[in-house]
Amino acid sequence: GWGGGVLGSIVLSAVSAVVVVRLFLGDQPLFAVPEFRLASAAELFVYALLGVVGGVSSAVFVKLVGWVRARMARPPSAMIYAQAFAAGLAVGVAGLWLPEVLGAGYAAIGSALHDRFTWDRLLVLGAVKMAATLVCFSAGTPGGMFAPALFTGAMIGGGVGGLAAHYLPFPTSAPSAYVLVGMGTFFAGVFRAPMTSIFMVFEVSASYVIILPVMIANTISYLISRGLQRMPFFTMIAREDGLDLPTVEDDREAVTLRVEDAMTQAPAVLLPETPVARALEEVARNGPVLVAREEGAWCWVGRAELEAAAAAGNGARALGDAVELAAAPRLYLDLSIDAALRLLGSHPVLPVSSRARPYVLLGVVRLEDVRRAYAIPAPKDRPA
């Protein structure tokens, strides 16, 4: 999770960026967004379909980038310039035919939001922008992915909305609404950031009505893209460049074992009044054991301490008088085993209780219990 310092830095950076942008560009929003209305409940199925299209197209795009880059990796030095020239030429030719695909494309997105393109032209713009971005990334001359992802998603969304308005029997919103939702679907599929895309579209539209369609479309796009292309876009790019960076998805999917997964029943719990000789017999059978103390505290005692006390002629004395008993740290059922391991280095056996009943002993955790929970064979059982 994030610490307070990290979150504070993010908030401070975001606020500073907004202040600087408004200082130079004013308070006008990037897009003038028409009022959004949901025409009917059945229209949510169209937004779900838009999520499917956005997820498939984003996964295909990421796969194509990886496939082409893998075949164009480490070219001769002369080919580097030839690739850059070919990419620029291809984008320039596409710009002669469709000038909207050049640059960031924010003006074209604004036009699409006001229904100035037909649905078929929107789909063509989206496909050409995707191809141009693919060519630039593959040739080693990327111009960024944020704006192309918004542009491609907006055009695909507008195209799907226009098709729905023409051919579906129930009323649907204007294609501009699908342009707005589509901006987030392709973004969520490529960058694997569904929550970011949801908040982005919500802030652009400033409409509560759009939240449900955006959540449906972006979540479906994210799940489909993740199912078709397991490796995120930037992780794939980094590995192709020779870097292996940790991902948030890996951390999210990692199985966290907790103390309750390793806990076993306490073999014996001694009292401070137990004679040292009797305690030594119990430790010889079960290893280090717990000793109950007042007010629900426990400590542990091992063989070395007891043998030293017995050798000093204290075999008949009470355990609490003959051996110094220091309180052992208490583990809880929901604590991770990783946290317990830090304590097991200095305490061979630790008591386990619940947070609701901290003074009731539920079991113990030992190093061998942790090994069993992680399915690590004991040293004598390991293959040679």
Secondary structure, 3 states (H helix, E strand, C coil): CCCHHHHHHHHHHHHHHHHHHHHHHCCCCCCCCCCCCCCCCCHHHHHHHHHHHHHHHHHHHHHHHHHHHHHCCCCCHHHHHHHHHHHHHHHHHHHHHCHHHCCCCHHHHHHHHCCCCCHHHHHHHHHHHHHHHHHHHHCCCCCCCHHHHHHHHHHHHHHHHHHHHHHCCCCCCCHHHHHHHHHHHHHHHHHCCHHHHHHHHHHHHCCCCCHHHHHHHHHHHHHHHHHHCCCCHHHHHHHHCCCCCCCHHHHHHCCCCEHHHHCECCCCEECCCCEHHHHHHHHHHHCCEEEECHHHCEEEECHHHHHHHHHCCCCCCEHHHHCCCCECCCEECCCEHHHHHHHHCCCCEEEEECCCCCCCCCEEEEHHHHHHHCCCCCHHHCCC
